[in-house]
Amino acid sequence: MPHSPGVYRFLNEEGTVIYVGKAKDLKRRMSQYFRPPESLDRKTRAMVSKIADLMHTVVAFEEDAFLLEKTS
């Protein structure tokens, strides 16, 4: 994951998008999800357990991430 602004999508085993988020720094944001399960709240832990794949899109500016998140 790059240290860039962008949008990320978590997909389940069927390839369905289960979550879309935006970040100023994709790498730093992703690291908040992929850490020991006991450090996550129950809702996040349940979502992370269903992630089979992820996609990300890098954008030039943080503002672009806001727009892309709304259309993803």
N, C-alpha and C positions, 0 to 999 in steps of 0.2 A: 504494500500500500504506500502511495506517495504522501509526502508532507505537503499536500495541496488542498485547496478547497474543492468540494464536490458533493455528489449525492451517492448514497449507497443503498443497495436493495438486498434484502435477505430473501432467499427462496427456500421453499420446503422441498421434500423429495419428489413431488409432482411437478416442480418447476413453477409453482404459484408464488407470486410475491407476497410475503407475509409482513414485510415492514419496509418502509422507505424513510430514510433520514438524510439530513444534510450535515456538513461539517466544514469548519474553517480549515481543519487539518485532518484529513481522512485517516492517516495512520494513528494519530493520537486518539481519535474517536473510536476506531475499531478496537484499539487495545482496551477500552473500557468494557467491551462486551466479552472479550476472550481472555478471561482471567479466572482464577479459581471460583467454581460455582457458589461456594459458601459466602463469597464477597458480593454476590449479586442479590438484588431483591427478588422475591418470588416471581413476580410478573416477568422480569427480564430473564431469569433463569429458565422459565418455561418456554419463552420465545427462543432463546439461544439453543435449547435442546432440540428444537424443530428445524434449525438451519441446516440445509444440505448443501447450499451453494450461496455465493454472494457475487454481486456485480457492483461495479462502481464506475462513475463518470467524473472525470476531472474537468473543472471549469476554470476560467481565468480569474474570475472575481467571486467573492462570497455572495454578492447579490444575485449572480447567475445561478448559484446553488438554490436560492430561495425559489426562483422561478421554475427551475427544473424539478424540484421536489414536488411542487404543486401539480405538475403535468405528468409525473411518473406514476 
